[in-house]
Amino acid sequence: MEGSLDIRFAGAADGPSPANTRLVHLDQRAPMRALFPHCPNMGLPVTAITATCGGFTGGDRLSIAIEVGEGAGVMAIGQAAEKLYRSTGAETLIDVRLDLKRDAWLEWLPQETILFDGARMRRRTTLSMAPGSAALAGEILAFGRQARGEELTHGLIHDGWRIARDGKLAWADTFHAADADLTAMLGHPTALAGARASAMLIHVGANLKQALDWVRGKLNAANNAMRAAATIVNDVLLVRWLADDASDIRPSYAALWMGLRASARGLPVNLPTFWHA
């Protein structure tokens, strides 16, 4: 199965205004679909990305490309959790390209990616940013179907991120574990230390030191059911979580996301209601 989604947004003609952002191009090929829910409390357009097949397995190839034009602002969010089913050997290939023009703003808000035992995922996310642009982005991984007590004993996780600013690589990160190494990494005390879920939040923009201090204060006050840390690497604010269940991460993740969107762009301290479903 091969699916793709290509979306482009443009800003207002009279200057930067996320609230006046408009859709100028949409090309979608099954099973990928883009929905545009009415979310008046978000302060900018929201795009919900969904797959009509309900999940992916070995051999599937998916591509998502989002361009946010000069002065435009958009939130893109998965309609529901993304499921990666057991594979007989082939890999699920996912390519995500996020392109921000000058003074653009993008929120790439994740739902969980649930990895079934035996899933083989190779995903690449590339964020290209022009001068003056800013972004919030991230991922949430669930290692096995937690409600069933499933554990990952084999499979592949290759999840790579690249962020380029003004055409120059600013940050790169790849999580890679396969088969026997997967079990060892999930359990090793210097790796995931038995965590069943992980998450990452990335913020690229202005006033990062002030944002980092605020983020660390929030993390210190969060519950003890998770482990979390934050830092700045080459002008990229990075937050990571580990927990026994993705549901333990979500409240902290939402609080940081809402606070950062408010401080970075003056947007409402809200998330779409279906993110909490």
C-alpha positions in Angstrom: 0.0 0.0 0.0 1.3 3.4 -0.9 -0.4 6.6 0.4 0.6 10.2 0.3 -0.5 13.6 1.5 0.7 17.0 0.1 -0.7 20.1 1.7 0.3 23.8 1.2 -0.9 26.8 3.2 -0.4 30.5 2.4 -0.5 33.5 4.7 -2.6 36.6 4.5 -1.7 39.2 1.8 -1.5 42.0 4.3 1.2 40.5 6.4 1.8 37.6 8.9 -1.4 36.4 10.5 -1.9 32.7 11.4 -5.6 33.3 11.9 -6.0 34.3 8.2 -4.0 31.3 6.8 -5.6 29.6 3.8 -5.3 26.3 2.1 -3.9 26.6 -1.4 -3.1 23.0 -2.4 -4.2 19.6 -1.3 -3.3 16.3 -3.0 -4.2 13.1 -1.0 -4.0 9.5 -2.0 -5.5 6.7 -0.1 -5.3 5.7 2.6 -4.1 9.2 3.7 -6.7 11.9 4.2 -6.6 15.4 5.6 -9.6 16.8 7.5 -10.2 20.4 8.5 -12.2 20.5 11.8 -13.7 23.7 13.1 -11.6 24.6 16.1 -12.3 28.2 16.9 -10.5 28.1 20.2 -7.1 27.3 18.7 -6.3 30.7 17.1 -5.2 29.1 13.8 -6.3 26.5 11.3 -6.1 22.8 12.3 -5.5 20.0 10.0 -6.3 16.4 11.2 -4.3 13.7 9.4 -5.9 10.3 9.2 -5.5 7.0 7.5 -8.7 5.2 6.4 -7.0 1.8 6.7 -6.7 2.1 10.5 -3.0 1.1 10.6 0.1 0.0 8.7 2.2 -3.1 8.2 5.3 -4.3 6.5 5.7 -3.1 2.9 3.5 0.0 3.3 5.0 3.3 2.0 3.6 6.6 3.3 4.6 10.2 2.6 3.4 13.4 4.1 4.5 16.9 2.9 3.3 20.1 4.5 4.4 23.5 3.4 3.5 26.6 5.5 3.9 29.8 3.5 5.3 33.1 4.5 3.6 34.5 7.6 1.1 31.5 7.8 0.4 29.4 10.8 -1.0 25.9 11.1 -1.5 23.0 13.5 -1.3 19.5 12.0 -2.4 16.6 14.3 -3.1 13.0 13.9 -6.8 12.2 14.2 -6.1 9.2 16.3 -3.2 7.0 17.4 -1.1 5.5 14.6 -0.8 1.7 14.7 2.1 -0.3 13.3 1.1 -4.0 13.0 3.3 -7.1 13.0 5.3 -7.6 9.8 6.4 -10.8 8.1 9.7 -9.1 7.3 9.2 -6.0 5.2 9.4 -2.5 6.6 6.8 0.2 6.9 8.4 3.3 5.4 7.2 6.7 6.5 8.6 10.0 5.1 7.4 13.3 6.7 8.6 16.6 5.2 7.7 19.9 6.9 8.7 23.1 5.1 8.3 26.5 6.8 8.8 29.7 4.8 9.8 33.0 6.3 7.9 34.0 9.5 5.8 30.8 9.4 4.5 28.9 12.4 3.8 25.1 12.5 2.6 22.8 15.2 3.2 19.2 14.4 1.2 17.7 17.4 1.6 13.9 17.7 -0.8 11.2 18.8 0.8 7.9 19.9 2.5 5.7 17.5 1.7 2.2 18.8 4.2 -0.4 17.8 2.8 -4.0 17.9 5.2 -6.8 18.6 7.0 -7.6 15.4 6.3 -4.2 13.8 9.1 -2.9 11.5 9.0 0.9 11.2 11.5 3.1 9.4 10.4 6.7 9.7 12.1 10.0 8.7 10.9 13.4 9.7 12.5 16.5 8.1 11.8 20.0 9.3 13.1 22.8 7.0 12.9 26.3 8.4 13.4 29.7 6.8 14.5 32.8 8.7 11.9 34.0 11.3 10.0 30.8 11.3 9.2 28.8 14.4 7.8 25.4 15.3 6.6 22.9 17.8 6.9 19.3 16.9 7.2 15.9 18.5 6.4 12.2 18.7 5.0 9.8 21.2 5.9 6.1 21.0 4.2 3.2 22.7 6.2 0.0 22.8 3.5 -2.7 22.5 -0.2 -2.7 23.1 -0.1 -1.7 26.8 -3.8 -2.5 27.5 -3.0 -6.1 26.6 0.3 -6.3 28.4 2.1 -6.9 25.2 5.9 -6.5 25.1 8.1 -6.0 22.1 10.3 -9.0 21.6 11.3 -8.4 18.0 10.9 -5.9 15.2 12.5 -2.7 14.1 12.3 0.9 15.2 14.2 3.4 13.1 12.9 6.9 13.8 15.0 9.7 12.4 14.7 13.5 12.8 16.5 16.2 10.9 16.0 20.0 11.4 17.6 22.5 9.0 17.6 26.2 9.5 18.4 28.5 6.6 19.5 25.4 4.7 22.0 24.3 7.3 21.6 21.2 9.4 20.9 22.3 13.0 19.9 19.1 14.7 19.7 15.4 13.9 18.6 12.4 16.0 17.9 8.8 15.2 16.4 6.2 17.5 17.4 2.7 16.2 16.8 -0.7 17.6 16.2 -4.0 15.9 15.3 -7.6 17.0 17.6 -8.7 19.8 18.9 -5.2 20.3 15.3 -4.0 20.7 14.7 -6.1 23.8 18.1 -5.1 25.2 17.5 -1.4 24.6 14.1 -1.4 26.1 15.3 -3.0 29.3 18.8 -1.6 29.7 19.2 0.8 32.6 21.3 3.2 30.5 18.7 3.2 27.7 14.9 3.0 28.2 15.2 1.2 31.5 12.0 -0.8 31.1 9.9 2.1 29.9 6.9 1.1 27.8 6.4 4.6 26.3 8.6 7.5 25.3 7.9 11.0 24.0 9.8 13.9 22.5 8.9 17.6 22.1 10.9 20.0 20.0 10.6 23.7 20.0 12.5 26.0 17.5 12.1 29.7 17.9 13.1 32.7 20.0 13.7 33.1 23.7 14.6 29.5 24.2 16.6 30.0 27.5 13.5 31.5 29.1 11.4 28.7 27.7 13.8 26.1 29.0 13.6 27.5 32.6 9.8 27.4 32.4 9.8 23.9 31.0 12.1 22.5 33.7 10.0 24.1 36.4 6.9 22.3 35.0 8.7 19.0 34.7 9.9 19.2 38.3 6.4 19.7 39.5 5.0 16.8 37.4 4.0 13.4 38.7 6.5 10.7 39.6 5.1 8.1 37.2 7.5 9.4 34.5 11.0 10.5 33.9 11.7 13.7 31.9 14.4 16.1 31.1 14.9 19.2 28.9 17.9 20.9 27.3 18.9 23.2 24.4 21.0 21.8 21.6 22.2 24.2 18.8 19.2 26.5 19.3 16.7 23.6 19.5 14.7 23.1 22.7 14.4 19.4 23.3 12.2 17.7 25.9 12.1 13.9 26.4 9.9 11.6 28.6 9.9 8.0 29.6 7.1 6.2 31.4 5.4 2.9 31.9 2.4 4.0 29.9 1.8 6.8 27.3 -1.2 8.0 29.4 1.3 9.0 32.2 3.1 11.3 29.7 0.1 13.0 28.1 -0.9 15.5 30.9 2.7 16.9 31.1 3.1 16.9 27.3 -0.2 18.8 26.9 0.8 21.4 29.5 4.1 22.1 27.9 2.7 22.3 24.4 0.0 24.7 25.4 2.3 26.9 27.4 4.9 27.1 24.6 2.4 27.9 21.9 1.1 30.7 24.0 4.6 32.2 24.8 6.0 31.7 21.3 3.1 33.1 19.3 0.5 34.4 21.7 -1.9 31.6 20.8 -4.7 30.3 23.1 -3.7 27.8 25.9 -5.7 25.1 24.3 -5.5 21.8 22.3 -8.1 20.3 20.0 -10.6 18.3 22.0 -10.1 15.2 20.0 -6.4 15.1 21.1 -7.7 14.2 24.6 -10.0 11.5 23.4 
